[in-house]
Amino acid sequence: MGRTGEVKVSERGQMALPAQARHRWGLEVGGTISWVDLGDAVLLLPTSVDELRDELLAAADWEAAGVGFGDPELANQ
């Protein structure tokens, strides 16, 4: 796992991303990050949700998915 930490939320709902994380991901002043509410956690992304979705879909193993990843019952779902 990468580095972890905590940040405080201001009265206006603002948080400060530590400099170490901003530098690692190349986030500049005025840069944008995306977030995804996972139900019991919030995921911050240094890219847009659409870009991440496109990247994941392009990398998917559609042939394996079509045969249920080796599970015949899953292939029919």
HUJOCOR-V74294 format. One record per residue. N is the residue number from 1. RES is the residue in one letter. PSI is psi in radians with two decimals (NA if undefined). Layout:
N RES PSI
N RES PSI
This chain:
1 M 2.59
2 G -2.93
3 R 2.67
4 T 2.96
5 G -3.07
6 E 2.60
7 V 2.71
8 K 2.56
9 V 2.25
10 S 3.04
11 E -0.52
12 R 0.12
13 G 0.24
14 Q 2.60
15 M 2.68
16 A 2.13
17 L 2.21
18 P 2.56
19 A -0.69
20 Q -0.77
21 A -0.71
22 R -0.75
23 H -0.75
24 R -0.69
25 W 0.10
26 G 0.60
27 L 2.11
28 E 2.97
29 V 2.27
30 G -0.02
31 G 2.86
32 T 2.43
33 I 2.74
34 S 2.81
35 W 2.63
36 V 2.20
37 D 1.96
38 L 0.13
39 G -1.01
40 D 0.17
41 A 2.81
42 V 2.24
43 L 2.18
44 L 2.36
45 L 2.35
46 P 0.36
47 T 3.05
48 S 2.70
49 V -0.68
50 D -0.73
51 E -0.73
52 L -0.78
53 R -0.79
54 D -0.73
55 E -0.76
56 L -0.72
57 L -0.64
58 A -0.53
59 A -0.09
60 A 2.57
61 D 1.46
62 W -0.54
63 E -0.80
64 A -0.65
65 A -0.65
66 G -0.42
67 V 0.31
68 G 0.42
69 F 0.67
70 G -0.01
71 D 1.84
72 P -0.61
73 E -0.65
74 L -0.56
75 A -0.42
76 N 0.00
77 Q NA
